[in-house]
Amino acid sequence: PVSVSLALVSALSSPMPSHNRSEQELRIVEVEFIGELPKDQQGNARNFRRGISCYPSLGDVVCRASQGELAKAYACDSETSIRVGHIQQDPSIPAMIKIDEMLGKHFAVLGTTGTGKSCTVALILRRILEKNPQAHMLLLDVHREYASAFRGISEVISPDNMVLPFWL
């Protein structure tokens, strides 16, 4: 093959479970292709690129991604990115966010109550400030949950200390 196709498993089903141990059970795996690792002349995987240029055929061998393949797929320039944790598949591979790409467009942190949205936002903003100490951010904290996360590196304005010009 000229490349290694990388995909995420999105669903797994067994439409007709087998009750007999001698029968092979049919399993259907649905995947979402995320990109590929083109191979060089020696067959070594090169840098990750999004999209698929050549889809696998029926019957092609499917393997779990190796640590090296995952590292290439999740590789990020540490100068323009911040680390927010590690990927689920391998704790040795950092999970990174590209700052300019994230802040250059709309984004949201979504989840149900108690899933860590506020902690995630605080982590992301702190990491951005660590990398860019001169950055200016405005965080509207209507529930007053972020003041302690930014103590010492922020100015907290509340109704008690806010001074507005008379004309405003």
The 8 nearest C-alpha neighbors of each residue, nearest first, counted from 0:
[[1, 2, 3, 38, 42, 37, 55, 53],
 [2, 0, 38, 37, 3, 42, 39, 53],
 [3, 1, 37, 38, 36, 0, 4, 35],
 [2, 4, 36, 35, 37, 5, 1, 0],
 [5, 3, 35, 34, 2, 36, 6, 51],
 [4, 6, 34, 35, 33, 32, 3, 7],
 [5, 7, 32, 31, 33, 30, 8, 4],
 [6, 8, 31, 30, 9, 32, 5, 33],
 [7, 9, 30, 10, 29, 31, 6, 28],
 [8, 10, 30, 29, 7, 31, 11, 28],
 [11, 9, 29, 8, 28, 12, 30, 27],
 [12, 10, 28, 27, 29, 13, 26, 9],
 [13, 11, 27, 26, 14, 28, 10, 29],
 [12, 14, 26, 15, 16, 25, 27, 11],
 [15, 13, 12, 16, 25, 26, 27, 24],
 [16, 14, 13, 17, 25, 24, 26, 12],
 [17, 15, 13, 24, 14, 18, 25, 26],
 [16, 18, 24, 19, 15, 22, 23, 20],
 [19, 17, 20, 16, 22, 24, 21, 15],
 [18, 20, 21, 17, 22, 23, 24, 16],
 [21, 19, 22, 18, 17, 23, 24, 16],
 [20, 22, 19, 23, 17, 18, 24, 16],
 [23, 21, 20, 19, 24, 17, 18, 25],
 [22, 24, 21, 25, 17, 20, 19, 16],
 [23, 25, 17, 16, 22, 26, 15, 13],
 [24, 26, 13, 23, 15, 27, 14, 16],
 [27, 25, 13, 12, 24, 28, 11, 14],
 [26, 28, 12, 11, 13, 29, 25, 14],
 [27, 29, 11, 10, 30, 26, 12, 8],
 [30, 28, 10, 9, 8, 11, 27, 31],
 [31, 29, 8, 9, 7, 6, 32, 28],
 [30, 32, 6, 7, 33, 9, 8, 29],
 [33, 31, 6, 5, 34, 30, 7, 51],
 [32, 34, 6, 5, 50, 49, 31, 7],
 [35, 33, 49, 50, 51, 5, 48, 32],
 [34, 36, 4, 3, 5, 48, 47, 51],
 [35, 37, 47, 3, 2, 44, 45, 46],
 [38, 36, 2, 45, 44, 1, 35, 3],
 [39, 37, 44, 2, 42, 43, 1, 45],
 [38, 40, 42, 41, 43, 44, 45, 37],
 [39, 41, 42, 38, 43, 1, 44, 37],
 [40, 42, 39, 43, 38, 44, 1, 45],
 [43, 41, 38, 39, 40, 44, 1, 0],
 [44, 42, 38, 39, 41, 45, 40, 37],
 [43, 45, 38, 36, 37, 42, 39, 46],
 [44, 46, 37, 38, 36, 43, 47, 39],
 [47, 45, 36, 71, 48, 44, 37, 72],
 [48, 46, 36, 72, 35, 71, 45, 49],
 [47, 49, 34, 35, 36, 50, 46, 72],
 [50, 48, 34, 33, 35, 47, 51, 32],
 [51, 49, 34, 33, 48, 52, 35, 32],
 [50, 52, 34, 53, 35, 54, 49, 4],
 [51, 53, 50, 54, 35, 34, 2, 4],
 [54, 52, 51, 55, 2, 4, 1, 35],
 [53, 55, 51, 56, 52, 4, 32, 57],
 [56, 54, 59, 53, 57, 4, 58, 60],
 [57, 55, 59, 58, 54, 53, 60, 61],
 [58, 56, 59, 55, 60, 54, 61, 28],
 [57, 59, 56, 60, 55, 61, 54, 62],
 [60, 58, 57, 56, 55, 61, 62, 0],
 [59, 61, 58, 62, 57, 55, 56, 63],
 [62, 60, 59, 63, 58, 64, 55, 4],
 [63, 61, 64, 60, 65, 5, 59, 3],
 [62, 64, 65, 61, 5, 66, 68, 6],
 [65, 63, 68, 62, 69, 66, 5, 67],
 [66, 64, 68, 67, 69, 63, 62, 70],
 [65, 67, 69, 68, 70, 64, 89, 92],
 [68, 66, 70, 65, 69, 71, 64, 72],
 [69, 67, 65, 71, 70, 66, 64, 72],
 [68, 70, 72, 66, 71, 67, 73, 65],
 [69, 71, 67, 73, 68, 72, 74, 66],
 [72, 70, 74, 68, 69, 73, 47, 46],
 [73, 71, 69, 47, 70, 74, 68, 46],
 [72, 74, 70, 71, 69, 75, 94, 92],
 [75, 73, 71, 70, 72, 76, 95, 47],
 [76, 74, 77, 73, 95, 80, 97, 96],
 [75, 77, 78, 79, 80, 74, 97, 95],
 [76, 78, 80, 79, 75, 81, 82, 95],
 [79, 77, 76, 80, 81, 130, 75, 97],
 [78, 80, 77, 76, 97, 98, 81, 99],
 [81, 79, 97, 77, 96, 98, 78, 76],
 [82, 80, 96, 95, 126, 83, 97, 77],
 [81, 83, 95, 94, 84, 93, 96, 80],
 [82, 84, 94, 95, 81, 123, 122, 85],
 [85, 83, 94, 82, 93, 86, 95, 90],
 [86, 84, 93, 94, 90, 92, 87, 91],
 [85, 87, 94, 88, 89, 90, 92, 93],
 [86, 88, 89, 85, 90, 94, 92, 84],
 [89, 87, 86, 90, 69, 92, 85, 66],
 [88, 90, 91, 87, 86, 92, 66, 85],
 [91, 89, 85, 92, 86, 87, 88, 93],
 [90, 92, 89, 93, 85, 86, 66, 70],
 [93, 91, 90, 85, 89, 86, 70, 94],
 [94, 92, 85, 84, 95, 86, 91, 82],
 [95, 93, 85, 84, 86, 83, 82, 92],
 [94, 96, 82, 81, 83, 93, 80, 97],
 [97, 95, 80, 81, 98, 82, 94, 83],
 [96, 98, 80, 100, 99, 79, 101, 95],
 [97, 99, 101, 80, 100, 96, 102, 79],
 [100, 98, 102, 101, 103, 97, 79, 80],
 [99, 101, 103, 97, 98, 102, 104, 96],
 [102, 100, 98, 99, 103, 97, 104, 106],
 [101, 103, 99, 104, 100, 98, 105, 106],
 [104, 102, 100, 101, 99, 105, 98, 106],
 [105, 103, 102, 101, 106, 100, 99, 107],
 [104, 106, 107, 103, 102, 101, 100, 108],
 [107, 105, 104, 101, 108, 102, 103, 109],
 [108, 106, 109, 105, 120, 101, 110, 116],
 [107, 109, 116, 110, 106, 120, 119, 117],
 [110, 108, 107, 116, 111, 114, 115, 106],
 [111, 109, 114, 116, 112, 108, 115, 113],
 [110, 112, 114, 113, 109, 116, 115, 108],
 [113, 111, 114, 110, 115, 116, 109, 117],
 [112, 114, 115, 111, 116, 110, 117, 118],
 [115, 113, 112, 111, 116, 110, 117, 118],
 [114, 116, 118, 117, 113, 119, 110, 112],
 [115, 117, 119, 118, 114, 120, 108, 110],
 [118, 116, 120, 119, 115, 121, 144, 145],
 [117, 119, 121, 115, 116, 120, 122, 123],
 [120, 118, 122, 116, 117, 121, 115, 123],
 [119, 121, 117, 123, 122, 118, 124, 116],
 [120, 122, 118, 124, 119, 123, 125, 117],
 [123, 121, 119, 125, 120, 124, 118, 126],
 [122, 124, 120, 126, 125, 121, 119, 127],
 [123, 125, 127, 121, 126, 122, 120, 128],
 [126, 124, 128, 122, 127, 123, 121, 129],
 [127, 125, 129, 123, 128, 124, 122, 81],
 [126, 128, 124, 130, 125, 129, 131, 123],
 [127, 129, 131, 132, 125, 126, 130, 124],
 [130, 128, 126, 127, 131, 132, 125, 124],
 [129, 131, 127, 128, 132, 126, 81, 78],
 [130, 132, 128, 134, 133, 129, 127, 126],
 [133, 131, 128, 134, 129, 130, 127, 135],
 [134, 132, 131, 135, 128, 130, 129, 136],
 [135, 133, 131, 132, 128, 136, 127, 130],
 [134, 136, 133, 137, 128, 132, 131, 153],
 [137, 135, 138, 134, 124, 128, 153, 133],
 [136, 138, 139, 135, 140, 153, 154, 155],
 [139, 137, 140, 136, 145, 141, 155, 124],
 [138, 140, 141, 137, 143, 142, 145, 156],
 [139, 141, 143, 142, 138, 145, 144, 146],
 [140, 142, 143, 139, 144, 138, 145, 157],
 [141, 143, 140, 144, 145, 139, 146, 117],
 [144, 142, 140, 141, 145, 146, 139, 147],
 [143, 145, 142, 146, 140, 147, 117, 148],
 [146, 144, 148, 147, 143, 140, 149, 121],
 [147, 145, 149, 148, 150, 144, 143, 155],
 [146, 148, 150, 149, 145, 144, 151, 143],
 [149, 147, 145, 146, 150, 121, 144, 125],
 [150, 148, 147, 146, 152, 153, 151, 145],
 [151, 149, 147, 152, 148, 146, 153, 154],
 [150, 152, 153, 149, 154, 147, 148, 146],
 [153, 151, 149, 150, 154, 128, 132, 148],
 [154, 152, 149, 151, 150, 155, 146, 136],
 [153, 155, 156, 152, 151, 150, 149, 146],
 [156, 154, 153, 157, 146, 150, 160, 149],
 [155, 157, 161, 160, 154, 158, 159, 162],
 [156, 158, 159, 160, 161, 155, 143, 162],
 [157, 159, 161, 160, 156, 162, 155, 163],
 [160, 158, 157, 161, 156, 162, 155, 163],
 [161, 159, 157, 158, 156, 162, 155, 163],
 [162, 160, 158, 157, 156, 159, 163, 155],
 [161, 163, 160, 164, 158, 159, 165, 156],
 [164, 162, 165, 167, 161, 166, 160, 158],
 [163, 165, 167, 166, 162, 161, 160, 158],
 [164, 166, 167, 163, 162, 161, 160, 158],
 [167, 165, 164, 163, 162, 161, 158, 160],
 [166, 164, 165, 163, 162, 161, 158, 160]]
